[in-house]
């Protein structure tokens, strides 16, 4: 468990041009020269970990239509006990590496008996490095979990979910050369399959399809590069409630493309940045009433303040699919400030999302014109490394969404504390 595991609410990848329906655990590959400090077992290196936490929150699993009255605020609160562990196994060879990972968590919600209370994530990453500087990577992540209302897509349409079980499999192949002194490229093909397990009455689509990226990099002085990027998404959406549809036939097809020009590099030691801006298209095949043609972009910058303080800034503008036959434009900004000293670390994070829907839809109840949502999130965290293999953490968070639709407002707050033992 890493330091940010208690802070997943602000850590979802808002800059990724992919589905952010759930805050998935990303399996980030480590270069062979950065093999983690673990337990040697023959040619393998093992890094086990254990973690537990306890959280008090405002019980965001309650649906809007059956939540208690506001004056009964105490009855909406919940207590969540969580325990879990995982293991990372690394096999370095010839400046390349093979990584296998597994993590499981058991969660007990005091007021919510869910069909599933166990989440499992298994990952594989094979990274082959060649003398030419090219890197070929094969990755796969499989997750079996249950829908948490606080882990939502950027539009927040899942806030009525109450623990429905699901599974998602994401695999990708990537070929890249990212040396800033040479002409480079990134070619990534990613497949994603998201389905609900069991016969749950769920009013949100499943999906299967591809999210691809093709990028060319032209070096500039001072370890910077021009970047030309083309991205595409091709997803079939399936409606679990549409029982009359033939098996395996999607109820709609999503097609989107974007072309962006940008620059990436560093403004100093430990201060990487990138900025992309371009044109994007979004379509539902056969649904001409919901189309997007316009400005899209991404930006991020890490600012180093002194030797132990850093500020991360991110921003994104992108079209995303709605549960109804429309789309929305997601504009998001995030800032996170962290400070380390001795064995302690602390920080705060802020995030703002603005979502503008393209069409008026009846699914959201009574709306003042087209639906528009604004979501604010804030968090304060503190950690103490008691020992090299023992860490104590606390976190306090708050989020609120206001909407032009009468049933789409959302508010949640909580406090979480936990420990981590092992290799983080």
N, C-alpha and C positions, 0 to 999 in steps of 0.2 A: 504494500500500500504506500503510495507516494504522498507527499505533503498535500497535494491538491485533492485527494480523494474525499476529504470532508467538505470540499468547496466545489462540487460538480455543478451547482446551480449556475455559476457564472463561467464555468469552464467549457461549455459546449462550443463546438467550432462554428461560430457565426460566419466565418469567412469562407467556409467550404461550400463550393457550388454543388451541393448534394442535399439529399433529404436530411432534415434535422428534426424529424418527427420525434425521435427519442434521443436522449443524451447517451450515445453509444460509447462504450469503452474502446478507445483507439489503441491499437497495438503498434507502437512506434518502434521501428527497427533501430538497433544500435550498430554502428559500424564496428568492424572486427577490432579496430584499435581501441575502441571504447568498451571492451568487454567488462561487464559489471564485476565488482569484487564479491565473490561468492564462495561456495564450497566446491573444491575440485573433486571430480569423480571420473577418473580416467581422462579422456579428452574433453569431457563436458564440464561446465561450470553451472552449479545449481544455486539459485537465489530464492529460498522460500520466505514467506511472510505470513503474518497473522495480524488481524485487526478486529477491534470491537468498538462500538459507539452506542450512545444513547441520545435520543433526540426528543425534544418537546416542541410541537408545532401546532398550528391552528387548524389542522385536519382538512387539508385541501381536497381530500377525496370525496367530501360531500358534494353531491350534485347541487346546482343552483336551485332547482325546484323543490328539493326536499331537505335543504339545510335548515337548521333551527333558526328562530328569530334572532335578530342581531342582539337583543337584550339578554339572550342566553349564550353569551360568548363562551363561557366556560365549557359548556357541553360540546362545543365544536373542537375543543383541543384534543390532541392525541399524544400518545407516547409511543416511540418506536425504538425497539432494541435490535441491534444488528451485530452479527458476528460472522466472521469469514476468514478466508485465507487463500493463498495462491502460491504458485511456483513458476519461476522462469528458468528454463534450461537453455544454455547457449553452447553451441558447438562451433568454435572458431577454426577456420582452415584456410590456408593460402590467401590471407588478407580478406577472406569472405567469412560468412557466418550463417548458421542455421539457428533459429530461435523457436522454441515451443513454449507456450504459456497456457496456464489454466488458473482461473479464479472462480470461487464460489462464495455466495453470501446468503445468509438466512436472515430474514427480517420478520419481526413480530410487531404488528400494529395492534394496539390495545383495543381499539374500537372497530376494527375492520377485518372480518374473517374473509380472506381472499382464497380463490381456488389454488393459487400458487404463492408460496412465500420464499421460494428458493430461486436465485438467479445464478446462472453459470455462463462463463465466457471462456472459450477456447480459441487460441490463436496460433498461427504458423507464419513464419517469415523466413524466406530463403533469399539471401542477398549475395550475388556473385559479382565480384569486382575484377575487372580486367586491366592489363597493363596500359591499354589505350586510354584509361580513365573512364570508360563506360561502366555502368552498373546495371545489372539485370536483377530485378526483384520479383518474387512471387509471394503474395500475401493472402491469407484467408482468416477471417474472424467469424466465429459462430456464437450467437448469443441466444440463450433461452431465459426469458424474464417475464415480468408482469408490468402492465402499464401503470405508471405512477402519474398522478395528475400534475405534479410539479415538474415533470419532465415532458415538456410539450414541444410541438413544432413552433416555428417562429411566430405564427399567427395565433397560437394558443387555443386551437380548436379542440384540444383533447382534455380540457379541464373537467369534463363530466366523466372521464374514465375512472373506474374504481377497481383496479387490480386485474383486469382481464389478461390472461396469459398470451404471450406471443413469442415468436422466434424470428430471428433475422440472420441471414448469411451474406457476408460481403467478401468477395474475393477480387483481387486485382493483379494485373501484370504491368510492370513499369520498366521501361528502358530509359536511362538518363545519362547525361554528362553535364555536371554542374560546376566545373572548374571556372572561376571568374576570369582567369587569364586566357581562356580559350573559348571558341564558339561552342555553344552548348545547346542542349535540347532536353525535353521531357516528353515522353509518350506514355500515357497511362490509360489502360482500359479497365474499367471497374464494373462488376456485376453485383446487383443487390436484389435480394428476395426477402420480402417481409410478409409474414402470414400470421393469423391468429390461430391459436391452438384450441381445439374443442369447438363446441357449438355455442359460442358466446353471442349475445345480442349486442353487436357493436356497430355504431353508426359512423364508421370511418373506414376508408378504403385500405385494402391491401395493395401491394405493388410489386412488380418485377420489372427489371430492365437494366439499362446501362447508363453510366455517368462517365464520360471520357474527357481527356484533356490532351492537347497537343501544343507544345510550347517550343519556341526558338529563342535562344539567348545570344546577343551580340556583345562582346566585352567592350567596356569603356575604361578610361583611366581610373585609378584609385579603387580597384576591385569592385567596380559597378558594371551593370549590364543592362542594355536595352532588352525588353522582353515583348515578343509578339505571341499572343495566346489565342487558341480557338478551343472552346468548350462546347460539348453537346450532351443533351439528356434525351433518352428515349425510354419511357416507362409505360407499361400497361397497368391501369388501375382496375382493381376488382372490388365489387361491392358485396360484403358478406351478407347484407340484408336483402339483396336482390335475388331471391330464390328462384325466380322464373328464368333467369339467364342460363343458357347452356353452360355446362361445366367447362371451365378453362377459357371462356370467352370474356374479354374485358368489357367494362361498361364505358370506358373512354381510354384514349391514348394521348399521352403527353409528349410533345416534341418541342424542344427549345435549343437555341444556339446562341453563342455570343462570341464576338471578336473583340479583343482588348489589346491595347498598347500600353506599356509601362516601363518602369525602371526598378531594379533591385540592387542592393549592395549594403554598404555600411557607412555610417556617418562618423565612425570612430570605433575604438575597441569596445566590443560588447554592445554595439548599437546598430543592429541590422534593421533594415527597412525594406518595404516594397510598396509600389503604387501602380495600380492598373485602372484604366478607364477605357470604356468602349461602348459598343452597340449590342443589344440583346433582343432576341425574339422569343416569344412564348406562344404555343398553340395547343389547343385540344383538337385532335383530328375530328373533323365533322362538326365542331361547335364553333362557328364563326363569331358568335356573340362574345367570346372571351379570348381576346388576342392582345398581345403586348408587343410593341416596338418602341424601344427607347434606350435611355442611358442606364448602363450598369457599371459597377466598379468595385474595387477592393483596395484596402490600404492597411498597413500595419507598421508600427515603429516601436522599438524598444529604446528607451532613453536611460542611460546609466548616470545616476546622480551620486557622485562619490564612489567609493569602492564597494559599498554594501547595500545600496538602495537602487531600485530600478522601477521604471514606470513603463507599462505596456499599454499602447493605444491601438485600437482597431476600429475599422469602419467598413460597412458593406451596403451595397444597394443591389437587389436582385429580385426577380419575379419567382414566386413559389406557388405550388398548386393548393387550392382550397378543397375542403371536403365536398363543397357544392360545385356545380359546373361553372366555376369562375376561377380566377386567380387573384393574388394580391401582391403588391409591391412591398417588400420588406426593406426598411431602412434601419440599420442598427449601428450603434457605437458602443464601445466598451473601453473602460480604463481600469487598470489594476496597479496599485502601488504596493511594493513589498520592501521590507527592511530586515536585514539580518545583522545580528551582533552576538558575539560569544556563542552560546548554545541556544539562543532565542531567535525567533522570527515573528514578525507581525505584518499586517497589511490590511488593505481595504480594497473593495472592488465595486464598481458601478456599471450598470448596463441600461441602455435605453433602446427600445424597439418601437418603431412606428410602422403600422401596416395599413395600407389603403387598398380596399377591395375594388375590383374592376367593375362589378355589376351588382345590382340590387338582387338579393336572394331572399326567399321566404324562410329558409331553414333556421335562420338566426332569431326568429321572433320579430317583435316590433323594433324597427330601426329608424333613426332620424336620418333619412337619406341612405346612401351607400355606407356599408359598414366601415368604420375606421377604429383601430385600436391603438392605444399607447400603453406600453408596459415599462415599468421602472423596477429595477432590481438593485439591491444594495447588500453588501456583506462586509463584516469585520471578522478577522481571524487572527489567531495567536497560536504559536507552537513552541514547545520546549523539548530540545533533544536531551533527554535525561542521560542517555548512553548512546554509543555509536549504533546500537541495534534496538533502541527503545525511544519512542517519541510520544509525547502527549500533546493533544491539540484541542482547541475549542473554537467554535464558530457561531456567529449570530447573523441571521439573514432576514430580509424582508423583501417582498415583491408585491406589486399592485398593478392591475390593469384597468384602465377606463376605456369604455367603448360607447359608440353611438347606438348599439343594440342593447335592449333592456335586460337581456339574460346573459350577457357576456362579460360583465365586470368580474373581477377576480382579485383576491387579497390573501396573502399568506405570510406568516412570520414564524420564526422558530429559533431554537438554540440547540446546538449539538456539541457534544464532547466525546472524545475517544482516544484510544491508544493504538499504536502500531508497533509491532515487534518483528524483527528480522531484517531482511534486505529490502530497502524501499526502492 
